[in-house]
């Protein structure tokens, strides 16, 4: 199949999703209902939180879930599926319920950010795509937020398309970066698809094509007099690039009644050069000309530049944003979110019975059963914890509410003068979308609002952030412990 031909994203699944589904079908279990939770175990870069992104693409995937004739033919060629199962797939559509955090929600390890309640085959087949979408966009959105925080109010733009893992990663990574706080992207398709502001000027090749640097600047300014930003480090930033940029401003733009909008530096000592460039521009009466820098930036480089009082107005960040790359300072070897998809309950005689995965690694023991996730706020509106409760429990915070910290279950602890918000919302009901999808701008604003008003500054530190508590109601904790007790060897 050629790349230009239409792809059916339904087929983006691990083979074992289909072999399990085939086995369930042949065993007569296709209508059994189950619940799966999506959660992750560790924040990227040893941070204090992550940002949930990718829900809109999950919705698109679920709504278009179907197997085409060529898909069935390919699956038949593998010689591992029964004819009855393949006939079943011809008319397959998703029939279940999906609950999820609103996109852009600040999230923490081991809480169900998505819950799929559906017939067994339906729930199994969507695993791979859901995880791929959550893991990628949530990672990039979280990394971008770290970079934006380091920039301390200065603009951050996504310059990463050419360093992304592939073209889809470039486009959807740009979407995630905008959700995380980037002001725009250089990726044109992302701008077109998602209504993200786009920006971009020239590469070094533009400068090198012409006989001299001034000719290159002059030609560009004549073509784009209202938005001239010049790349000044092709030959010599201070002795050539800036003098020629100033000459362009004076001899080309000002006679047209225009101003030089900006200069970009893409190499060298960015702190030293930006200070010198600022002096030269100001002396030439170009105080309003902005200085943009790029070149392998991340949150730590940007924070260092700010600490050095570099005269930088905005940052173009590429590979370390679009790939979500772990910083050398984090100690992590690779960049990932690591979301997983685990069965939490199985319907038996009309009632969902909890299931739990146990492991020699304590962090891999799952939180069982159908459940609710509440965010608990103090009287000042600050989020002090998240709380897991059984699905049928009512949480009454009009009086002191006892909870269990699973890391210190022996302590009697209470929420006092607090309020709670149920984080999961119903997205699909019986396969039908029942959720109003917000715009990307609303999602971006939601991220900013949470971090500015709800999430503690201590959780937003880069190093040794405060741990957000994941508590449980006493009934939920008791249910989990009973399951572990019953399954002991």
N, C-alpha and C positions, 0 to 999 in steps of 0.2 A: 504494500500500500504506500503510495506516495504521500509525502508530508502535506501536500496541498489538498489531498482528499479529506473529506469529512471524517473526523474521528468520533466514535461513540464512546463517551467517557464512562458509560456503564461498565465497559470492559476493563476499566482501571481497577483491578482487584487482584489480590493474591490468588493463586490457583486453589489454595486450600479452602478459600471461601466457597468455591464451587464444589469441591470434592465433599466438604461437609454438608453443603446444601443437598447434593445428590444423595448422600447417605441418609440424611433426615427424611427426604422425600420417599426414598425406597422403604424406609422403616415406618412410614405412615405418620411422621411427626410434623408435617408441614404446617398444620394449624395450631400447634402448641405455641403459647405466647410466653415470651421471655422479656427480661429487661437487661440492657447493657448500659454501663456507665463509661463515659470518656473522662479521663483525668490524667494528670501528670504528677510525677513524684518529686521533681526538683526544679527550682527556678534557674533559668539560664544565667550564666556569668556569676553564680552565687549571689544573685540579687534578692530583693525582698518580695518581689511579686512578678507576675507576668500579665500580659494584656491579651484577652480573648479576641481573636480575629479569624475571619474566614467563614462566618456563618452564612453570609449571603450566597457564597459559592456552594455551600452545602445544600442550601435550599434549591438552588438551580439544579444541582446534581439529582436530588431526590425527585424533583418535578419532571425531569427528563429521563428517569430511569426506565429503560426498556431494552430488550434484546432484538436486534435486527436480523434479517434472514442470513446475512453474511456472518454475523456473530454465531448464530446457531450452527451454520455450516462449519465454521472453524472449530467450535467446541466438539462437534461430531467427529471431526478429523483426529481428535486426540485419543479417541477410542477408550474413554474412561467413564463416559456418562451414559445412562440408560436412555432409550428413545422416549420413554414416558416423561422423564425429567426434562429432556430437551423440548418436548412438546409443551410442557408446563411453562418453561421459560419464554416461549413465544408470546404468551399473553401476560407476562409478569409485569405488575406495577406495585409500587410500595403501598402497603395497606396499614401501616402502623402509626403510632403516636411518637412525636419527638418533642422533648423538652430541652431548653437550653438557656444559658445566661444570655442576656442581650449582648449583641456584638459590641466590643469595646469595654466590657466589664473587667475591672481589675480582679485577677484570680490568683489562687494560691494552690499549693500542692495538695493532692489527695482528696479534692472535692469534685463531685460530678458536674462538670461544666456542660455536658450534654448527656441526656438519658434517652435511649431508644427503647420503647415498649411496643413490641410488634410480634407477629408470627415469627417463629424461629428462623425460617429461611430468609424472610425479609430483613430481620435484624442482622443475620450473618453476612448477607451479601453487601451491605453498605459499609462494612468496617473499614476497608482499606482506603476508600475515597475520603471518608470523614476524617480519618487520622492524617492523611496526607495534607488535606486542606487546613486542618487545625494546626498541625505541627509547623508547617511552613509560615503561614501568615502570622500566627501568634509569636513565633520566634522573631520575625523581622519587625513586627510592631513593637515588641518589647525592647529589642536592641535600639531601634530608632528613638524610643522614649529616653533611653539612657543617654544617647547622643544629644538629644534636644535638651535634656536637663543640664548636661555639661556645658552646652552653649549659652546657658543663662540669659535667655531672651534674644539672642542673636539668631537669625534665620538659618535653618538647616534645609538643604535641598538634596533630593535623591539623584545622584549621578552614577548609579551603579549598573545600568543595563548590560554593558559589555563584560562585566565581571560576574554576572549572575550565572547560576548553574545551567540555565537554558532560557529560551525566550519566554516561556510561560512564567518561569521564576522571576524574570525581569518585570513582566507586566503585573503579576499579582503581588510581587514584592513591593512594587511602587505603590500599589493600593494599601498594603499593610503599613508601609512607611508613612503615608499620609495620615492614616488612622493613628499612628504612633506620635505624630506631631510635626513631621516634615511639612514645609510650606508648599512644596511642589516637587515635580519630577522632570527629568530630561527625557523620559520615555514617552514618545508621542502616542503610542497605542494606549498606554495607561491613561493619558490625559483624555483621549477620545472616549474610552470605554467608561471611565469613572468620574469624569468631570473634575479632574485634578489639574490645578494650574501647571503649565509647562514652561520651561525656561531653557535657554541655551544660546550660545553665541558662535564661537569658533574653536577650532583645534589648532595645534601648532602647524599642521599642514597648510592652513590658510596663509599663515605668515610666510612659510618657507616657499610657497608657490611663487610669490612675487619677488622682484629683484631686490627690494629692500623693505625693511620693516615699516617705514613711514608710508610707502605706497600701499602696503597691505592694510594698514590702519585707515588710511584715507579712503580707500575703495570700500571698506566695510562701513565706515561712517556715512558715506554718500548713499549706500544702500539702505542703512537702518539709522537714520538721523535721530529718531525718537527713542531709540533703545540701544545706544552704542555702549557696549562693554568690551574692553580690549584685553586680550591675553598678552601679558607683558614680559614673560620669562623665557621666550624662545631663544634669545641670544644673551642678553645681559639685562637683568631687570632694572638695575639702578642707572646704568650708563647708557642704555639704549632704549629699553622698553618704556620706562616712564617718561623720559624726555620726548620720545616720539608720540606717546599718548597725549602729553601736554600740548605738543605742537598740533596734533590732530584736533584737540579741543579748541585751540585758539584760531587755527587757520582754516579749519573745515566746518566745525559745528557752530561756533559762535557767530560767524557771518550769516549762518542760516537761522540764527535765533535759538539754537539748541544747546544743550549741555551734555557733557560727557557723563554717562550714568554710572560707569564703574570700570574698574580694572580687576583682572583675575591673575593671581599668582599660583602656579602649579608645581613649584619646586623650590629648593633652597631652604634656608633658615626662615621659616614663615614669621616668627616673632620679630626677628631683626629686620627683615625686609619690609614687613607691614608698617613698622614704625618709621622707617626711612621713607617709604612711599607716601605715608600720610604727611610727613613734613614737606616733601616735594610738591605734592598736590595742593596742600594748603598755601604754600608760598606762591603758587601759580594762580591762586584765587579759585581753586576747585574744591572748596571745603565740602561741597555736597556730593562729590564723587565717591562712590562706595568702593570698599576693598573686599573682594571675594577671594577665598583661598580654597584649594583642593589639594589632593596628594596623600592618599593612604591615611586618612583621618579616622579616628574613633573617639569615644568619649574621653579617654585618658589624654590623648594628644590635645584635644580641644580644651579640656580643663587646664592642661599645662599652659597652652597659649593664653588663655584668659588670665591665669595667675601671673604670667609674664607681662601682662598689660599690653598684649599685642593689639594693634589698631586694626582690628578685623570686624567687618560688618556682617558677613554671612559666610557659611561654610557649605561647600559642595562635597558630599560624602558618598563614596562609591562602594568598593568591594566589601568593606567591613560592615556596612549597613545592609546591603542587598543580600548578603549571605548570612547575616546574623552572626558573624564570626566571633568566637570567644576571644576575649582579650588575654594577652599574655599575663596580665595581672590577676586574672581570675583563678588561674591554676587549672582550668578545664582544658582538656586536650582538643575537644571538638565542640562545635556549636550545635545544639539541639534542644528541643523542648521535651521530647520523649513521651508525648501523650500516648496512652494505651486504651484499649477497648476491652472491658472485662464484664463477664456475665455477673449480674447482681441478684437476680431473682428468676424463678420459674413458676408459671401458673400451674397449680394442681387443684383440681376440683373447684375451680372458680376463685381460688385465693393464691396470691403470689407468695411463694415460700423463698426465703433468702438463701443465697448461695455465697460462699466465701472461699477465696483462694488463700491457702496458707503456704508459708515458705520459711526456709531457714534464715532468710533475710527479713527482719522485722518490717522494713520499709516496703516490702512487696506483699504483705498481707493486705487484702482488699477490705473496703468498707461495704458490708453486704446489704441486700434488701432494697426495696423501694424506699426512697428517702426524700426529704426536703433539705434545702440548704438555705439557711438564713444568714444575713449579714447583720451583726449586732452593733448598734450605735449608742454612744453615751449621750448625755444630756446636751453636749455641745455639737452633736452631729458627727463625731469622729468614729470611724469603724474600729472597734476594739477587738473583734473576733468574728469568726464564722462558726456557725452551729449546725451540726448534723442532727436531724430528727427523723423518726419514723414517719412514713408518708401520712399516716392517719392521725398523727399527733397535732394538737392545738398548742400553740405557744402563747402564753399569757404573761406579758411583761408589765402589766399594770401593777404588779407586786413583785417582790424579790423572787428571782427565778434561779433555782439550783441547776448547775451544769456540772459536767465531768470533763476535766482535762485528761485525755487518755494517757498523757505522759506522767501525770501525777494524780491517779484516780483516788488516792486516799484522802485528798484534801477536799473539804467542804467549801465550795465557791459559789457565788451568786452574782447574777446580773441585777444591778440596782439602778433604778431611774433610767432604764434603757428602752430603746425601740428596736424593732426587727423588720427586715425586708426579705421576703422570699425571692431568691435570686433567679430561680428557674421560671421561665415562661413557656407556655405551650406554643410550639411552632407548627406542628402538623397534628391533625386529628383524623384518624382513619385514612391516612394518606393525603388529606386535603390541607393546603396551607391555610392557617388561621391567624397568622402573625403579620402585622404591618411592618414591612421592611423599611428601616430608616435610611435616609440618605447618608452618603459617606461623610458629608459635612456634619451631620448630627452625631454620627458615631465618633468622629474626631473630637467634637465638643464634649461629648460624654466622657471620653477618656480624660480630657483636660479638667473637667469639672470634678471628677472623682479625686484626681491627684492633688488638686488645689484645695479642696474643701473637706474631703472625707478621709483620705489616707494619710497616716502620720508621716511627718518628715523623716522620722527615724527608720521607717520601712523603706524609704527611697534612697538611703545611703548606698554608695557603691561598695563600701567595705564594711563587713560585719553589720549588715542591716538588722533592725529589730525583727524578730520572728513573729509573724501574724499567727495568732492562736487559732487552732482548729478544734473546737470543743464539740461535745456530744450531749444530748439530753440523757438523763439517767436511764430512761427506758431504751434508748437506742444503744447505749453503751452496754447495758445488761444483755440485750439481744445478741450483740456481737460477741461478748464474752461467753455466752451460753453456746453459741455455734462453735467457737474455738474449743470449748471444753468437750463438747460432744464429738468433735473430730480428732481429739488427741489420740495418740497411738497407745 
